[in-house]
Amino acid sequence: MEENDEVRIGINAQELTVPSDISVLMACMSADPEAAPDVICGMGSCYACVVTRNGSERLRSCITPVRNGDSYEF
């Protein structure tokens, strides 16, 4: 993987560098597998994986790709 295939994000105040082609849920699982949002359907229909992006926007982490510079809380 080349360096430009990674993004810097924050998860629960922890700075991470993750692959640019993963979902927010996968990034949350890599940051804290024990506390990561639930995975029930894995396709966005159950809303069990909702997280907050940049302090206000709530989104389904299983279907949302990570974005460079964003911060996520769960």
FIMARSE-45264 format. One record per atom (N, C-alpha, C, O): x, y, z; residue in three letters. Coordinates in pm, whole numbers, padded with zeros to 5 digits, always signed. Example, Ala and Ser with C-alpha at 12.3 -4.5 7.8 and 13.67 -1.06 7.14 Angstrom:
! residues 2
+01319-00569+00780ALA;+01230-00450+00780ALA;+01320-00330+00780ALA;+01424-00332+00846ALA;+01285-00225+00708SER;+01367-00106+00714SER;+01290+00003+00787SER;+01341+00114+00804SER;
This chain:
! residues 74
+00085-00117+00000MET;+00000+00000+00000MET;+00089+00124+00000MET;+00184+00132+00078MET;+00059+00218-00085GLU;+00137+00341-00091GLU;+00090+00437+00016GLU;-00021+00427+00068GLU;+00177+00531+00049GLU;+00148+00626+00157GLU;+00020+00705+00132GLU;-00052+00735+00227GLU;-00009+00740+00006ASN;-00128+00819-00024ASN;-00256+00736-00016ASN;-00365+00790-00037ASN;-00246+00608+00013ASP;-00362+00524+00030ASP;-00408+00520+00175ASP;-00491+00436+00212ASP;-00355+00609+00258GLU;-00392+00615+00398GLU;-00445+00753+00433GLU;-00412+00852+00368GLU;-00527+00757+00537VAL;-00582+00884+00586VAL;-00559+00893+00735VAL;-00545+00792+00804VAL;-00555+01016+00786ARG;-00543+01042+00930ARG;-00681+01078+00981ARG;-00747+01167+00927ARG;-00724+01008+01085ILE;-00854+01034+01145ILE;-00841+01031+01297ILE;-00739+00989+01351ILE;-00945+01077+01364GLY;-00953+01066+01509GLY;-01070+00978+01546GLY;-01179+00990+01488GLY;-01048+00890+01642ILE;-01156+00805+01693ILE;-01151+00812+01845ILE;-01054+00769+01907ILE;-01258+00866+01903ASN;-01265+00883+02049ASN;-01138+00949+02102ASN;-01079+00902+02200ASN;-01097+01057+02038ALA;-00981+01138+02077ALA;-00847+01068+02055ALA;-00745+01115+02105ALA;-00846+00958+01984GLN;-00722+00887+01951GLN;-00692+00911+01803GLN;-00777+00888+01717GLN;-00570+00957+01774GLU;-00530+00981+01635GLU;-00484+00850+01572GLU;-00407+00775+01632GLU;-00533+00822+01450LEU;-00499+00699+01380LEU;-00466+00727+01234LEU;-00515+00824+01176LEU;-00385+00643+01176THR;-00365+00640+01032THR;-00421+00507+00986THR;-00380+00401+01033THR;-00517+00513+00893VAL;-00586+00392+00848VAL;-00591+00390+00695VAL;-00574+00495+00632VAL;-00614+00273+00636PRO;-00630+00267+00490PRO;-00747+00353+00445PRO;-00849+00361+00515PRO;-00734+00417+00332SER;-00838+00508+00283SER;-00962+00436+00231SER;-01065+00499+00209SER;-00953+00306+00211ASP;-01064+00233+00151ASP;-01143+00149+00251ASP;-01209+00052+00212ASP;-01139+00185+00380ILE;-01216+00110+00479ILE;-01333+00194+00531ILE;-01337+00316+00514ILE;-01428+00125+00593SER;-01542+00194+00651SER;-01504+00253+00787SER;-01405+00214+00848SER;-01585+00346+00831VAL;-01566+00403+00964VAL;-01576+00292+01069VAL;-01502+00293+01167VAL;-01666+00197+01050LEU;-01680+00087+01145LEU;-01551+00007+01156LEU;-01508-00026+01267LEU;-01488-00024+01045MET;-01363-00100+01049MET;-01255-00019+01120MET;-01174-00077+01193MET;-01252+00111+01100ALA;-01155+00196+01170ALA;-01183+00196+01321ALA;-01090+00190+01401ALA;-01310+00202+01358CYS;-01347+00196+01501CYS;-01305+00064+01562CYS;-01257+00060+01675CYS;-01323-00043+01489MET;-01284-00176+01539MET;-01133-00187+01557MET;-01086-00252+01650MET;-01058-00123+01469SER;-00913-00128+01484SER;-00866-00041+01600SER;-00764-00070+01663SER;-00941+00066+01629ALA;-00904+00155+01740ALA;-00935+00093+01875ALA;-00854+00102+01967ALA;-01051+00030+01886ASP;-01093-00029+02014ASP;-01193-00141+01989ASP;-01314-00118+01993ASP;-01144-00261+01963PRO;-01233-00373+01929PRO;-01339-00404+02035PRO;-01449-00448+02001PRO;-01306-00381+02161GLU;-01400-00412+02269GLU;-01517-00315+02275GLU;-01628-00353+02311GLU;-01493-00188+02240ALA;-01596-00085+02255ALA;-01656-00039+02123ALA;-01746+00045+02122ALA;-01609-00092+02012ALA;-01657-00048+01880ALA;-01809-00067+01869ALA;-01867-00150+01938ALA;-01872+00011+01781PRO;-02017-00003+01762PRO;-02054-00146+01723PRO;-01973-00221+01670PRO;-02178-00181+01750ASP;-02227-00314+01717ASP;-02234-00336+01567ASP;-02257-00243+01490ASP;-02213-00460+01528VAL;-02230-00501+01389VAL;-02344-00601+01388VAL;-02328-00714+01433VAL;-02458-00559+01338ILE;-02573-00649+01334ILE;-02604-00687+01189ILE;-02604-00804+01154ILE;-02631-00586+01106CYS;-02666-00618+00968CYS;-02548-00600+00872CYS;-02538-00672+00773CYS;-02460-00505+00900GLY;-02346-00481+00814GLY;-02378-00413+00683GLY;-02292-00403+00595GLY;-02503-00364+00667MET;-02540-00297+00542MET;-02619-00169+00564MET;-02680-00117+00471MET;-02619-00118+00686GLY;-02678+00012+00713GLY;-02826+00017+00741GLY;-02881+00125+00758GLY;-02894-00097+00747SER;-03039-00091+00766SER;-03083-00095+00912SER;-03197-00059+00941SER;-02996-00138+01004CYS;-03041-00152+01143CYS;-03002-00033+01232CYS;-03059-00016+01340CYS;-02907+00049+01189TYR;-02862+00168+01262TYR;-02793+00137+01395TYR;-02776+00227+01476TYR;-02753+00013+01419ALA;-02684-00022+01543ALA;-02542+00035+01548ALA;-02483+00044+01655ALA;-02488+00072+01433CYS;-02348+00116+01424CYS;-02333+00268+01415CYS;-02228+00316+01373CYS;-02435+00342+01452VAL;-02432+00488+01438VAL;-02321+00549+01524VAL;-02307+00515+01642VAL;-02245+00639+01464VAL;-02140+00714+01532VAL;-02158+00863+01500VAL;-02236+00898+01411VAL;-02086+00947+01572THR;-02090+01091+01547THR;-01963+01132+01473THR;-01853+01095+01514THR;-01979+01209+01365ARG;-01864+01259+01289ARG;-01850+01409+01314ARG;-01945+01485+01302ARG;-01729+01448+01350ASN;-01694+01589+01370ASN;-01787+01659+01470ASN;-01817+01777+01455ASN;-01830+01585+01571GLY;-01905+01643+01680GLY;-02053+01663+01660GLY;-02123+01697+01756GLY;-02106+01643+01539SER;-02248+01670+01522SER;-02319+01573+01428SER;-02430+01529+01459SER;-02261+01539+01317GLU;-02328+01456+01218GLU;-02329+01309+01261GLU;-02224+01251+01290GLU;-02449+01250+01267ARG;-02460+01108+01303ARG;-02472+01027+01174ARG;-02547+01063+01084ARG;-02397+00918+01167LEU;-02397+00837+01046LEU;-02380+00690+01076LEU;-02333+00652+01184LEU;-02419+00609+00980ARG;-02405+00463+00993ARG;-02263+00426+00954ARG;-02224+00438+00837ARG;-02186+00382+01052SER;-02043+00360+01031SER;-02013+00242+00940SER;-01905+00238+00879SER;-02103+00147+00928CYS;-02073+00028+00847CYS;-02076+00056+00698CYS;-02018-00020+00620CYS;-02143+00164+00656ILE;-02153+00193+00512ILE;-02086+00326+00475ILE;-02096+00370+00360ILE;-02020+00389+00570THR;-01956+00519+00546THR;-01805+00503+00538THR;-01743+00453+00631THR;-01744+00546+00427PRO;-01598+00539+00418PRO;-01532+00646+00504PRO;-01589+00753+00526PRO;-01411+00618+00552VAL;-01337+00717+00630VAL;-01300+00835+00540VAL;-01284+00820+00419VAL;-01288+00953+00602ARG;-01245+01074+00529ARG;-01127+01135+00604ARG;-01128+01146+00727ARG;-01028+01173+00530ASN;-00908+01232+00589ASN;-00943+01353+00676ASN;-01015+01443+00632ASN;-00891+01355+00798GLY;-00910+01468+00887GLY;-01035+01465+00972GLY;-01051+01548+01061GLY;-01123+01370+00946ASP;-01246+01362+01024ASP;-01223+01301+01161ASP;-01126+01229+01184ASP;-01315+01332+01252SER;-01310+01280+01388SER;-01441+01206+01415SER;-01549+01255+01382SER;-01431+01087+01473TYR;-01548+01003+01498TYR;-01554+00968+01647TYR;-01452+00945+01712TYR;-01676+00963+01699GLU;-01697+00922+01839GLU;-01808+00818+01843GLU;-01908+00827+01772GLU;-01787+00721+01928PHE;-01891+00619+01949PHE;-01904+00587+02094PHE;-01987+00504+02132PHE;
